[in-house]
Amino acid sequence: MKTLYLVQENLFIEVPIDNVTYEKHFHKSDIQLVKSYMESIDSYKEEKFIYLKELIDFLVNINAAKRFQYLLSNFKEFYERCNTSFEY
């Protein structure tokens, strides 16, 4: 089973990524958002820190087996939360 482990300070969650049919959950209109997200986390150390915290917060209350699917299905909402936090 493939699992991502997200760790930041005292925060930790597991995100299983096996058996996810990406096409069913990912909106093609979000491809540009994913690209922007990837560029953002590579540009500023502070942004990477904030975005990782937001990712953990966004997924922590979701059933572990459904976290990656939830992220794919709601990527726009997640990315907006990241930007709002960074601007704040």
Buried (B, 14 or more C-beta within 10 A) or exposed (E): EEEEEBEEEEEEBEBBBEEBEEEEBBEEEBEEBEEBBEEBBEEEEEBBBBBBBBBBBBBEEBEEEBBBBBBBBBBEEBBEBBBEBBEE
